[in-house]
Amino acid sequence: CMKIKWLGHSCFLITSKDGVRIITDPYAVGGGINYSPVEETADIVVVSHSHGDHSNVSAVRGKPEVIKSSGIKTARGIRFRGIATYHVTSQGKQRGDNTVFCFNIDNIELCHLGDLGHLLTPEHINEIGAVDILFIPVGGFYTIDAVAASQVCEQLKPKVVIPMHFKTPECVYPIASVDDFLKGKEIVKRVESSEMEFEQGRLPSAT
């Protein structure tokens, strides 16, 4: 099975059943981020944008290939599609570019939205295509908030939604906790560990 482990913030370790290890948006500790330092080894690191809480590639062990910016890139036989979007705050202030990444691991379509700051256009939705597992920021202020994140989930209709970039005791950014996003959602599964396994034939039919 493919494994997904949350390391903190927007950073996940995704391990394919063949043992290829991908890390998304590795953070630097400090400035409000107090998760444990990223010390994992990876083959590939995916970076959505250059802010320090998403681009601390040097922390990752091994000699990973780094995937960033829009366009199509292949690493370890995996095709990564980078889709250009923007990183805007709730005040609409431009915070630079953001890249959404779509990639397929073990026949599962993954989409990591990085620090997406807006709803998706029809062109974005078309480019992203079918999504099995969606990593979505939900904390607001720097990214889309709970309401907009719920709308993006409606736009993409993924089978599994993994919220990220929210306030926790280890993240003291002025962002909301995950609760606003979960409110009113029918099928919420709280996992008692930071890791879960997924298999294509065993994904839920509804989000």
C-alpha positions as CSV (number, residue, x, y, z in Angstrom):
1,C,0.0,0.0,0.0
2,M,1.0,3.6,-0.5
3,K,1.6,5.4,2.9
4,I,1.0,9.0,3.7
5,K,2.6,10.4,6.8
6,W,1.9,14.0,8.0
7,L,5.1,15.6,9.3
8,G,3.4,19.0,10.1
9,H,2.0,22.1,8.3
10,S,1.9,21.3,4.6
11,C,4.6,18.7,4.7
12,F,3.9,15.0,4.1
13,L,6.0,12.0,3.4
14,I,4.4,9.8,0.7
15,T,5.9,6.3,0.3
16,S,4.9,4.2,-2.7
17,K,4.6,0.5,-2.3
18,D,7.9,0.1,-4.1
19,G,9.5,2.4,-1.5
20,V,9.9,5.6,-3.5
21,R,9.8,8.4,-0.9
22,I,8.4,11.9,-1.7
23,I,8.3,14.8,0.6
24,T,6.0,17.8,0.0
25,D,6.7,21.4,1.1
26,P,9.3,20.8,3.9
27,Y,9.2,23.5,6.5
28,A,12.0,25.3,8.4
29,V,11.4,25.4,12.2
30,G,11.0,28.9,13.7
31,G,9.0,32.0,13.1
32,G,5.8,30.3,14.4
33,I,6.5,26.8,13.1
34,N,7.5,24.6,16.0
35,Y,6.9,21.1,14.6
36,S,9.8,18.7,14.9
37,P,12.6,19.4,12.3
38,V,12.2,17.5,9.1
39,E,14.8,14.7,9.2
40,E,13.4,12.2,6.8
41,T,15.2,10.8,3.8
42,A,13.5,11.2,0.4
43,D,14.0,10.5,-3.3
44,I,11.9,13.5,-4.4
45,V,11.0,16.8,-2.8
46,V,8.0,18.8,-4.2
47,V,8.0,22.5,-3.4
48,S,4.9,24.6,-4.1
49,H,6.6,28.0,-3.5
50,S,9.7,29.6,-2.0
51,H,8.5,30.6,1.5
52,G,10.5,29.2,4.3
53,D,7.6,27.2,5.8
54,H,7.4,25.3,2.4
55,S,10.8,25.1,0.9
56,N,13.4,23.9,3.4
57,V,14.8,21.4,0.9
58,S,18.2,21.3,2.7
59,A,16.6,19.6,5.7
60,V,15.6,16.5,3.7
61,R,18.2,13.7,3.8
62,G,19.4,11.7,0.9
63,K,20.0,13.4,-2.4
64,P,16.4,14.1,-3.5
65,E,15.4,15.5,-6.9
66,V,13.6,18.8,-6.4
67,I,10.4,19.5,-8.3
68,K,9.1,23.0,-8.4
69,S,7.3,25.5,-10.7
70,S,4.8,24.8,-13.4
71,G,5.1,22.3,-16.2
72,I,5.7,18.6,-16.5
73,K,8.7,17.0,-14.8
74,T,9.5,13.3,-14.3
75,A,11.5,11.9,-11.4
76,R,12.0,8.2,-10.5
77,G,9.5,7.3,-13.2
78,I,6.8,9.5,-11.6
79,R,5.3,12.3,-13.7
80,F,4.6,15.6,-11.8
81,R,2.3,18.2,-13.3
82,G,2.8,21.7,-11.9
83,I,-0.1,24.1,-12.4
84,A,0.5,27.8,-11.8
85,T,-1.8,29.5,-9.3
86,Y,-1.5,32.3,-6.8
87,H,-0.8,32.7,-3.1
88,V,-3.1,35.5,-2.0
89,T,-4.2,36.4,1.5
90,S,-7.8,36.8,2.7
91,Q,-7.1,40.6,2.2
92,G,-6.4,39.8,-1.5
93,K,-2.8,40.9,-1.1
94,Q,-0.5,39.1,-3.6
95,R,2.1,36.9,-1.9
96,G,3.6,35.6,-5.0
97,D,3.1,32.5,-7.1
98,N,2.0,29.0,-5.9
99,T,2.3,25.8,-7.8
100,V,-0.3,23.0,-7.5
101,F,1.2,19.6,-8.0
102,C,-0.6,16.5,-9.4
103,F,1.1,13.1,-9.5
104,N,0.1,9.5,-9.6
105,I,1.5,7.0,-7.1
106,D,0.4,3.3,-7.2
107,N,-2.6,4.3,-9.5
108,I,-3.8,6.9,-7.0
109,E,-4.1,10.5,-8.3
110,L,-2.7,12.9,-5.7
111,C,-3.1,16.7,-5.7
112,H,-1.2,19.0,-3.3
113,L,-2.5,22.5,-3.5
114,G,0.4,24.2,-1.7
115,D,-0.6,27.6,-0.4
116,L,-3.5,28.1,-2.7
117,G,-5.1,31.5,-2.1
118,H,-8.2,31.5,-4.4
119,L,-10.9,29.3,-5.9
120,L,-10.0,27.4,-9.0
121,T,-10.9,28.6,-12.5
122,P,-12.5,26.1,-14.9
123,E,-9.1,25.9,-16.6
124,H,-7.4,24.9,-13.4
125,I,-10.1,22.3,-12.7
126,N,-9.6,20.9,-16.2
127,E,-5.8,20.8,-15.8
128,I,-6.0,19.1,-12.4
129,G,-8.4,16.5,-13.6
130,A,-9.6,13.6,-11.5
131,V,-8.3,13.6,-7.9
132,D,-8.3,10.7,-5.5
133,I,-6.5,12.3,-2.6
134,L,-6.5,16.1,-2.1
135,F,-4.1,17.9,0.3
136,I,-5.8,21.3,0.9
137,P,-4.9,24.3,3.1
138,V,-7.8,25.3,5.3
139,G,-6.4,27.8,7.8
140,G,-7.1,31.1,6.0
141,F,-5.2,34.4,6.3
142,Y,-2.3,33.2,4.1
143,T,-4.4,30.8,2.1
144,I,-8.0,29.9,1.3
145,D,-10.1,29.6,4.5
146,A,-12.5,26.9,5.6
147,V,-15.4,28.2,3.4
148,A,-13.2,28.5,0.2
149,A,-11.5,25.2,0.9
150,S,-14.9,23.5,1.1
151,Q,-15.8,25.1,-2.3
152,V,-12.5,23.9,-3.8
153,C,-13.4,20.3,-2.5
154,E,-16.7,20.7,-4.3
155,Q,-14.9,21.8,-7.5
156,L,-12.5,18.9,-7.5
157,K,-14.7,16.2,-5.8
158,P,-11.8,14.1,-4.5
159,K,-12.3,10.8,-2.8
160,V,-10.2,11.7,0.2
161,V,-9.5,15.2,1.6
162,I,-6.5,15.7,3.9
163,P,-6.6,19.2,5.4
164,M,-3.3,21.0,6.1
165,H,-1.9,24.4,6.9
166,F,-4.0,25.0,10.0
167,K,-3.3,26.2,13.6
168,T,-2.1,23.6,16.1
169,P,-0.1,23.9,19.3
170,E,3.0,23.6,17.1
171,C,1.9,26.2,14.6
172,V,1.2,29.7,16.1
173,Y,0.5,31.5,12.8
174,P,-2.6,33.7,12.8
175,I,-4.6,31.0,11.1
176,A,-7.7,29.0,12.1
177,S,-7.7,25.4,13.4
178,V,-9.0,22.6,11.3
179,D,-12.4,22.6,13.2
180,D,-14.0,25.3,11.1
181,F,-13.3,23.3,8.0
182,L,-14.6,20.0,9.5
183,K,-17.8,21.6,10.8
184,G,-20.9,20.2,9.1
185,K,-18.9,17.7,7.1
186,E,-20.6,14.3,7.2
187,I,-17.8,11.7,6.8
188,V,-14.9,12.8,9.0
189,K,-12.4,10.2,10.0
190,R,-10.0,11.3,12.8
191,V,-6.9,9.1,12.6
192,E,-5.1,8.5,15.9
193,S,-1.7,8.4,14.3
194,S,0.2,10.6,11.8
195,E,0.3,7.9,9.1
196,M,-2.3,6.2,6.9
197,E,-2.3,3.6,4.2
198,F,-4.2,3.9,0.9
199,E,-5.0,1.5,-1.9
200,Q,-6.7,2.3,-5.2
201,G,-9.4,-0.4,-4.9
202,R,-10.3,0.6,-1.3
203,L,-10.8,4.4,-1.6
204,P,-14.3,5.7,-0.6
205,S,-16.8,6.4,-3.4
206,A,-18.0,9.6,-1.9
207,T,-15.7,12.3,-0.5
